[in-house]
Amino acid sequence: MSRFSRCVLVALVLVSCVGCDQISKSAARHYLPGTGIHSFLSDTFRLQYAQNPGVFLSLGESLSPAVRYGAFIIGVGVFVLGLLIWAVAASRLSWLQRVGIAAMGAGGIGNLIDRVRFDGVVTDFLNLGLGALRTGIFNVADAILMLGVVVLLSSSRARP
């Protein structure tokens, strides 16, 4: 795959994934605040608005704003930049591995946009579960990032 083709593939993943994330968060910010929990499919799927100053499952929310800025904006920004450079520059990756890495970067970018726009806070609104077993509240960027991890790991195992 040529460098140009790698750039196009990564750009398509970024634009589509970040676009979907930002559109869904905009809708959540517009329609969900103050409306409580919306339950679907026998409470398997919930929409519930939350603002998360931390990361996964609100880890780090009690850190000072300066530490959160350094870790969650600068640190994550540098990490995402590294992922995107890897996705474009590494010539030996399969197209599926490249998509997985780009999806991880897209998830990071989606949440970075929120942190920069909304004073370090990310919009979360999705919750899945069966009975008492539930996920934390998350967003489309989180789902894309996790999907990217799964794709990268599974496609790496498949290669000899």
Legacy VTK file of the C-alpha trace (Angstrom):
# vtk DataFile Version 3.0
C-alpha trace
ASCII
DATASET POLYDATA
POINTS 160 float
0.000 0.000 0.000
1.465 3.363 -1.013
1.913 6.194 1.479
-0.849 8.112 -0.304
-3.254 5.162 0.040
-2.354 4.824 3.713
-3.074 8.531 4.259
-6.416 8.290 2.467
-7.467 5.223 4.478
-6.509 6.830 7.794
-8.213 10.111 6.827
-11.439 8.294 5.885
-11.497 6.462 9.215
-10.806 9.688 11.117
-13.399 11.813 9.333
-16.162 9.216 9.526
-15.544 8.152 13.132
-14.904 11.615 14.582
-17.870 12.950 12.618
-20.229 10.302 14.002
-18.918 10.884 17.514
-19.327 14.650 17.382
-22.807 14.478 15.840
-23.969 12.012 18.504
-22.513 14.125 21.332
-24.120 17.264 19.927
-27.497 15.506 19.886
-26.940 14.236 23.436
-26.034 17.731 24.689
-29.124 19.153 22.982
-31.757 16.551 23.866
-30.695 14.666 27.009
-29.744 17.075 29.838
-32.366 17.104 32.564
-34.465 14.334 31.013
-33.333 11.437 33.217
-32.666 7.926 31.981
-34.220 6.682 28.749
-34.450 2.874 28.714
-34.769 0.686 25.605
-34.921 -3.036 24.795
-35.975 -4.128 28.291
-33.327 -1.855 29.858
-30.475 -3.385 27.846
-29.694 0.009 26.333
-29.937 3.352 28.126
-29.431 6.949 27.159
-28.284 8.938 30.167
-26.527 12.303 29.939
-23.304 12.744 31.905
-20.336 15.077 31.821
-17.114 13.238 32.595
-14.011 15.172 33.697
-12.099 11.891 34.055
-11.310 9.074 31.673
-12.591 5.489 31.549
-15.244 5.037 34.293
-14.457 8.571 35.550
-10.943 7.604 36.647
-8.958 10.738 37.452
-11.930 13.027 37.950
-10.633 14.002 41.396
-7.252 15.125 40.043
-6.532 18.839 39.951
-7.513 20.653 36.739
-3.831 21.222 35.889
-2.977 17.516 36.216
-6.067 16.524 34.219
-5.097 19.021 31.502
-1.573 17.643 31.321
-2.611 14.007 31.297
-5.926 14.054 29.438
-5.248 16.756 26.858
-1.500 16.998 26.326
-0.657 13.376 27.122
-3.533 11.920 25.143
-2.857 14.360 22.297
0.761 13.202 22.030
-0.324 9.552 22.202
-2.958 10.040 19.474
-0.439 11.835 17.269
1.911 8.875 17.700
-0.870 6.446 16.744
-1.670 8.392 13.595
1.980 8.633 12.571
2.286 4.877 13.097
-0.882 4.226 11.068
0.449 6.221 8.109
4.196 5.539 8.289
4.342 1.812 9.051
4.466 0.118 5.662
4.188 -3.458 6.990
0.777 -3.097 8.631
-2.201 -4.760 7.003
-5.071 -2.519 5.980
-7.118 -3.951 8.870
-4.404 -3.186 11.425
-4.164 0.329 9.985
-7.950 0.766 10.353
-7.760 -0.442 13.969
-4.982 2.021 14.818
-6.794 4.860 13.043
-10.007 4.019 14.937
-8.099 4.197 18.233
-6.797 7.610 17.165
-10.276 8.725 16.102
-11.702 7.798 19.500
-8.969 9.794 21.182
-9.554 12.788 18.902
-13.306 12.701 19.531
-12.784 12.976 23.274
-9.962 15.529 22.883
-12.324 17.788 20.951
-14.751 17.677 23.890
-12.024 18.361 26.448
-10.761 21.393 24.526
-14.238 22.776 23.780
-15.850 22.108 27.173
-13.234 22.932 29.798
-11.798 19.430 30.180
-15.140 17.587 30.261
-16.294 14.831 27.890
-19.955 14.222 27.016
-21.061 10.655 27.825
-24.549 9.276 27.244
-24.592 5.538 26.458
-25.031 2.667 28.905
-25.436 -1.049 28.221
-26.273 -3.913 30.515
-28.280 -6.906 31.576
-29.964 -6.649 34.953
-27.554 -5.308 37.569
-24.542 -5.912 35.288
-24.009 -2.601 33.471
-21.237 -0.717 31.741
-20.275 2.732 32.866
-21.686 5.636 30.888
-19.656 6.101 27.701
-19.842 7.717 24.267
-19.332 6.840 20.607
-15.636 7.838 20.742
-15.073 5.336 23.560
-16.816 2.611 21.552
-14.757 3.422 18.441
-11.530 3.364 20.447
-12.370 -0.028 21.972
-13.403 -1.381 18.580
-10.043 -0.213 17.224
-8.218 -2.081 19.996
-10.184 -5.269 19.255
-9.566 -4.968 15.499
-5.850 -4.326 15.988
-5.392 -7.200 18.422
-7.451 -9.696 16.443
-5.831 -8.780 13.119
-2.359 -8.959 14.684
-3.027 -12.476 15.976
-4.307 -13.572 12.564
-1.045 -12.675 10.807
1.799 -15.219 10.858
LINES 1 161
160 0 1 2 3 4 5 6 7 8 9 10 11 12 13 14 15 16 17 18 19 20 21 22 23 24 25 26 27 28 29 30 31 32 33 34 35 36 37 38 39 40 41 42 43 44 45 46 47 48 49 50 51 52 53 54 55 56 57 58 59 60 61 62 63 64 65 66 67 68 69 70 71 72 73 74 75 76 77 78 79 80 81 82 83 84 85 86 87 88 89 90 91 92 93 94 95 96 97 98 99 100 101 102 103 104 105 106 107 108 109 110 111 112 113 114 115 116 117 118 119 120 121 122 123 124 125 126 127 128 129 130 131 132 133 134 135 136 137 138 139 140 141 142 143 144 145 146 147 148 149 150 151 152 153 154 155 156 157 158 159
